[in-house]
């Protein structure tokens, strides 16, 4: 029955995807369903043609053993996706994106943002140049990946720089990477300082490329480019022909870099693989085609829920150093022997509290995002948290680590701070406007 459940999941996901295309839904909504549909197809192909497509070994067999998968595991992914993807339908309703950047002072602030971001990136690069050079010169990316993630939590131990200022600049650049892409595209749309916008795009991509190289993270770079590409598609209808041409050229160059990096990381990891067959095809098929299966295995294997030990326990360990052991938790709750990696964005939520927590978490966050996006005017604070929301669910088709929830908290705090700054700027602008009007009236009376 395991294969039957898997096929049903793939068929339903593909039907929803095709329906969204025929209904001409928002491009981001369609793209997300396409991503999950492609993954579901690779899941079926990976199981049916396991010997040729992903390989047969003790390691592969445990991933593709469907005996402990459940139908409700797959159903839960579909239900939560339907809920979670609703904000992508709402985004840019009534062409609200087209009005952004036209308000008084908006272009000036976009310019300020671009210069500050580029300056932060330059400070990071200058202060960490020797480390960055050694990172980019690394040949054995497979060994680098193993050394960074050779822990039970599957979390990176990467330290690019010990310089406080450089590290702060680096983290700010990484935190605001998607907003930088958005601001650059907004500048393209408004035809405002296009050369600066090009510099901002190149700088943002370069910083994230350094990050991906340091982590040997091919998936991270692909997800970054995919999210950026979705933003480009959303803006495309508002662009002039000249801006479109520049973006296509930049996209082609970045695409070539990403493909070469992806192949380099993949081949480096496969250097010691003796499984036979087309190793590149096997690796890609396995990457795309086992996340939903592993989540379904979790739903069919747990003997007890962790009640917050996986997410909350890991966060407490991260922030306050409170003792934490994934191996102990795994043994206590009967977690399957598949590793804490490719279990989709629902894996740890289900592991902690079960089905209702998955639906509840997804519904609350989706409702919150829809409320923000339905407001008549898009604000930068709304865009910032929306972009994080997008990256979360793009990544969530594969893996969302326990520390991702720390990133979620950080993203909402930053969005709140941006909102406070926006409110202050609006109040100040209103005061100046009233003062200017008052002076004009006094002058007229004289």
C-alpha positions in Angstrom: 0.0 0.0 0.0 2.9 2.3 0.5 3.5 2.8 -3.2 -0.2 3.3 -3.8 -0.2 6.1 -1.2 2.8 7.7 -2.8 1.3 7.6 -6.3 -1.9 9.1 -5.0 0.1 11.9 -3.4 1.9 12.6 -6.7 -1.3 12.5 -8.7 -3.2 14.9 -6.4 -0.3 17.3 -6.3 0.1 17.3 -10.0 -3.7 17.8 -10.5 -3.7 20.8 -8.2 -0.6 22.2 -10.0 -2.3 21.8 -13.5 -5.5 23.4 -12.1 -3.6 26.4 -10.8 -2.0 26.9 -14.2 -5.3 26.6 -16.0 -6.9 29.1 -13.6 -4.0 31.5 -14.2 -3.2 31.9 -10.5 -0.4 34.2 -9.3 3.0 33.1 -10.9 4.5 32.5 -7.4 1.6 30.3 -6.4 2.0 28.2 -9.7 5.7 27.9 -9.3 5.5 26.6 -5.7 3.0 23.9 -6.7 5.2 23.1 -9.7 8.2 22.6 -7.4 6.2 20.3 -5.1 4.8 18.4 -8.1 8.2 17.8 -9.6 9.4 16.5 -6.3 6.4 14.2 -6.0 7.1 12.7 -9.4 10.7 12.1 -8.6 9.6 10.3 -5.4 7.5 7.9 -7.5 10.3 7.4 -10.1 12.9 7.0 -7.3 10.9 4.2 -5.8 9.8 2.4 -9.0 13.2 2.7 -10.7 15.3 2.6 -7.5 18.0 0.3 -8.9 18.8 2.5 -11.8 17.8 6.0 -10.6 19.0 6.2 -7.0 20.7 2.9 -6.3 20.2 -0.1 -4.1 22.2 -0.3 -0.9 21.5 -0.5 2.8 21.6 3.2 2.9 19.3 3.8 0.0 16.9 1.0 1.0 16.1 2.5 4.4 15.1 5.8 2.7 12.9 4.1 0.1 11.3 1.4 2.4 7.6 2.4 2.2 6.4 -0.1 4.8 6.1 2.5 7.5 4.7 5.3 5.4 1.1 6.5 5.9 -1.6 8.0 3.7 -2.3 10.7 6.3 1.4 11.8 6.1 1.0 12.6 2.4 -2.5 14.0 3.0 -1.2 16.3 5.7 1.4 17.8 3.2 -1.3 18.5 0.6 -3.7 20.1 3.2 -1.0 22.2 4.7 0.3 23.3 1.3 -3.2 24.4 0.3 -3.3 26.5 3.4 0.3 27.8 3.3 0.2 28.8 -0.4 -2.8 31.0 0.0 -0.8 34.2 0.6 1.0 33.6 -2.7 -2.4 34.1 -4.4 -3.0 37.3 -2.5 0.4 38.9 -3.2 0.2 41.7 -5.7 -3.6 41.8 -5.7 -5.0 44.8 -7.6 -1.4 45.4 -8.9 -0.3 46.8 -5.5 3.3 46.0 -6.5 3.0 48.3 -9.4 2.3 51.2 -7.1 5.3 50.6 -4.9 8.2 53.0 -5.3 6.0 55.8 -6.6 5.3 57.5 -3.3 7.1 60.7 -2.3 10.6 59.9 -1.0 10.4 56.2 -1.9 13.2 56.4 -4.5 15.5 58.3 -2.2 15.1 55.6 0.5 15.8 52.9 -2.1 19.0 54.6 -3.0 20.1 54.9 0.6 19.3 51.2 1.1 21.4 50.1 -1.9 24.4 52.2 -0.9 24.3 50.9 2.7 24.0 47.3 1.6 26.9 47.6 -0.9 29.0 49.3 1.8 28.3 46.5 4.4 29.3 44.0 1.7 32.5 45.8 0.9 33.5 46.0 4.6 32.9 42.3 5.0 34.9 41.4 1.9 37.8 43.7 2.8 38.1 42.5 6.4 37.7 38.8 5.5 39.5 38.8 2.1 42.0 36.1 3.0 39.3 33.7 4.4 37.1 34.4 1.4 39.9 33.6 -1.0 40.7 30.3 0.7 37.0 29.4 0.6 36.7 30.1 -3.1 39.9 28.2 -3.8 38.6 25.1 -2.0 38.7 22.1 -4.4 37.2 19.2 -2.4 33.7 20.6 -1.7 32.4 17.1 -0.6 35.0 16.9 2.2 34.2 20.4 3.2 30.5 19.6 3.4 31.2 16.5 5.6 33.5 18.4 7.9 30.9 21.2 8.4 27.9 19.0 8.9 29.5 16.0 10.6 27.3 16.2 13.6 24.1 14.6 14.6 22.1 17.8 14.3 23.1 18.2 10.7 23.8 21.9 11.3 26.8 23.8 10.0 29.7 24.7 12.2 30.9 27.3 9.7 32.8 30.4 10.9 33.9 32.6 8.0 35.4 35.3 10.1 36.3 36.0 13.7 36.3 39.8 13.1 33.2 41.2 14.9 32.6 44.0 12.4 33.1 41.8 9.4 30.8 39.1 10.9 28.1 41.7 11.7 28.2 43.0 8.2 28.1 39.5 6.7 25.1 38.5 8.8 23.2 41.6 7.9 23.9 41.0 4.2 22.7 37.4 4.5 19.6 38.4 6.5 18.6 41.1 4.0 19.5 39.2 0.8 15.9 38.8 -0.5 14.9 42.3 0.4 18.0 43.5 -1.6 16.8 41.6 -4.6 13.4 43.1 -4.2 14.7 46.7 -3.8 16.9 46.3 -6.9 14.0 45.1 -8.9 11.9 48.0 -7.6 14.6 50.4 -8.8 14.5 48.7 -12.2 10.8 49.1 -12.3 11.0 52.8 -11.5 14.0 53.3 -13.9 15.8 54.9 -10.9 19.6 54.6 -10.7 19.6 51.4 -12.8 23.4 51.1 -12.5 23.1 51.2 -8.8 20.4 48.5 -9.0 22.7 46.3 -11.1 25.4 46.8 -8.5 23.0 45.8 -5.7 22.0 42.6 -7.5 25.6 41.6 -8.3 26.7 42.4 -4.7 23.8 40.4 -3.2 24.5 37.4 -5.4 28.2 37.6 -4.7 27.8 37.6 -0.9 25.4 34.6 -1.1 27.7 32.8 -3.5 30.5 33.2 -0.9 28.1 31.8 1.8 27.1 28.8 -0.4 30.8 28.1 -1.3 31.8 28.2 2.4 29.0 25.7 3.2 29.3 23.7 -0.1 25.5 24.3 -0.2 24.3 23.7 -3.7 20.7 23.5 -2.5 21.0 26.8 -0.7 22.2 28.6 -3.8 19.5 27.0 -6.0 16.8 28.0 -3.5 18.2 31.6 -3.4 18.2 31.8 -7.2 14.8 30.2 -7.5 13.2 32.7 -5.0 15.0 35.6 -6.8 13.7 34.3 -10.1 10.1 34.3 -8.8 10.5 37.9 -7.8 11.8 38.8 -11.2 8.8 37.1 -12.8 6.5 39.0 -10.5 8.1 42.3 -11.5 8.5 41.5 -15.2 5.1 42.9 -16.3 6.0 46.3 -14.8 9.4 46.5 -16.5 10.5 48.5 -19.5 12.1 46.6 -22.4 15.5 48.0 -21.5 15.2 46.8 -17.9 14.0 43.4 -19.0 17.0 43.0 -21.3 19.4 43.9 -18.6 17.8 41.4 -16.2 17.9 38.6 -18.7 21.6 39.2 -19.3 22.3 39.2 -15.5 20.1 36.2 -15.1 22.0 34.2 -17.7 25.3 35.0 -16.2 24.1 34.1 -12.7 22.5 30.9 -14.0 25.8 29.8 -15.6 27.6 30.3 -12.3 24.9 28.4 -10.3 24.9 25.5 -12.7 28.7 25.2 -12.6 28.7 25.4 -8.8 26.0 22.8 -8.6 27.9 20.4 -10.8 31.1 21.0 -8.9 29.6 20.3 -5.5 27.7 17.3 -6.8 30.7 15.7 -8.5 32.9 16.4 -5.5 30.5 14.6 -3.2 30.3 11.7 -5.6 34.0 11.2 -5.8 34.0 8.3 -3.4 30.6 6.8 -4.6 31.0 3.3 -6.0 27.3 2.6 -6.5 27.6 2.5 -10.3 25.3 4.0 -12.9 25.0 7.7 -13.7 26.1 9.1 -10.4 25.0 12.7 -11.2 21.5 11.6 -12.2 21.3 9.4 -9.1 22.3 12.2 -6.8 19.9 14.7 -8.3 17.0 12.2 -8.3 17.6 11.4 -4.7 17.8 15.0 -3.7 14.5 15.9 -5.4 12.7 12.7 -4.7 12.6 11.7 -1.0 11.4 14.5 1.2 7.7 13.7 1.3 8.5 10.0 1.7 10.6 10.7 4.8 7.9 12.9 6.3 5.4 10.1 5.7 7.8 7.6 7.4 8.0 9.9 10.4 4.2 9.8 10.8 4.2 6.0 10.6 7.1 5.4 12.9 6.8 7.7 16.0 5.9 5.9 19.2 5.5 9.2 21.1 5.7 12.9 20.4 8.7 14.9 21.6 6.5 17.7 23.1 8.8 20.5 22.1 12.1 18.8 22.7 13.2 18.9 19.0 12.3 22.6 18.3 12.0 24.3 21.6 14.8 22.2 23.1 17.1 23.0 20.3 16.4 26.7 20.5 17.0 26.7 24.2 20.3 24.9 23.6 21.2 27.5 20.9 20.3 30.6 22.9 21.1 29.5 26.5 23.3 26.5 26.2 20.7 24.2 27.9 21.7 20.5 27.5 20.3 18.9 24.3 20.9 15.5 22.6 19.1 14.5 19.4 20.2 10.9 19.8 18.4 10.6 23.1 15.3 12.2 21.8 15.3 10.0 18.8 15.6 6.9 21.0 12.8 8.0 23.3 10.2 8.7 20.7 11.0 5.9 18.2 12.1 8.3 15.4 12.9 6.3 12.2 16.5 5.7 11.3 16.6 8.1 8.4 18.5 11.1 9.9 17.1 14.5 10.8 17.3 16.1 7.4 14.8 15.7 4.5 11.5 15.6 6.3 9.9 18.8 4.8 8.8 21.9 6.8 6.3 19.8 8.7 8.7 17.2 10.0 9.8 18.7 13.3 6.4 20.3 14.0 4.8 16.8 13.7 7.6 15.2 15.7 6.8 17.6 18.6 3.0 17.8 18.6 1.4 15.8 15.8 -1.2 16.5 13.1 -3.1 19.4 14.7 0.0 21.4 15.4 1.0 21.1 11.7 -2.4 22.4 10.6 -2.6 25.0 13.4 0.9 26.4 12.8 0.3 26.6 9.0 -3.2 28.2 9.3 -2.1 30.9 11.8 0.9 31.9 9.8 -1.0 31.9 6.5 -3.9 33.9 8.0 -1.4 36.5 9.4 0.3 36.8 6.0 -3.0 37.1 4.1 -4.1 39.9 6.5 -0.9 41.8 5.8 -0.9 41.3 2.0 -4.6 42.3 1.6 -3.9 45.8 2.8 -4.2 48.4 0.0 -0.6 49.5 0.2 2.4 47.2 0.3 5.0 48.2 2.9 8.6 47.2 3.0 8.1 45.5 6.4 5.3 43.4 4.8 7.5 42.6 1.8 10.4 41.6 4.1 8.4 39.0 6.1 6.6 37.8 2.9 10.0 37.1 1.3 11.0 35.1 4.3 7.7 33.2 4.1 8.4 32.4 0.5 11.9 31.1 1.2 10.6 29.0 4.1 8.1 27.1 1.9 10.5 26.8 -1.1 13.0 25.2 1.2 10.3 23.3 3.1 9.8 20.9 0.2 13.1 19.4 1.3 14.4 20.3 4.7 13.8 22.9 7.4 16.2 22.5 10.3 15.4 23.0 13.9 17.3 26.2 14.1 15.2 27.5 11.2 12.6 28.5 13.8 15.2 30.8 15.4 15.5 32.4 11.9 11.7 32.7 11.8 11.7 34.6 15.2 14.5 36.8 14.0 12.7 37.6 10.7 9.5 38.7 12.5 11.5 40.8 15.0 13.3 42.6 12.1 9.9 43.1 10.2 8.5 44.7 13.4 11.5 47.0 13.7 11.1 48.0 10.0 7.5 48.7 10.6 8.3 51.0 13.5 10.8 52.9 11.4 8.2 53.2 8.6 5.7 54.6 11.1 8.2 57.2 12.3 9.1 58.3 8.8 5.4 58.6 7.9 4.7 60.7 11.0 7.7 62.9 10.3 6.7 63.3 6.6 3.1 64.2 7.6 4.4 66.9 10.1 6.7 68.4 7.4 3.8 68.4 4.9 1.4 70.1 7.4 4.1 72.7 8.3 4.8 73.4 4.6 1.1 73.9 3.9 0.7 76.2 6.9 3.6 78.4 5.7 2.0 78.6 2.3 -1.3 79.7 3.8 0.4 82.4 5.9 2.3 83.7 2.8 -0.9 83.9 0.8 -2.7 85.8 3.5 0.1 88.4 3.5 
